[in-house]
């Protein structure tokens, strides 16, 4: 079936501002904070967000680095919880 390039009247837009988009923005803000910190720039930390909960996964060099990453994630406005799955190597 072929669809027209325009949206028919009354059809909701496929692009909306919902929870997924908000989680993506939140994760990006956390990544920005981690990248600004010289102690964390070279660490292997992945950031995800689900329902305003930040999930940190990866490996870091020390417990101090892990504590710093956790603190920066908590400091981002809109974060309701931080789940840490980071291993100190």
Protein Blocks (a to p, Z undefined) as FASTA:
>chain_A
ZZdfbdcehiacfbdcdfklmmmmmmmmmmmmmmmpmklmmpccddddeehiacdedddf
bfklmmmmmmmmmmpghiabdcdfbdcZZ
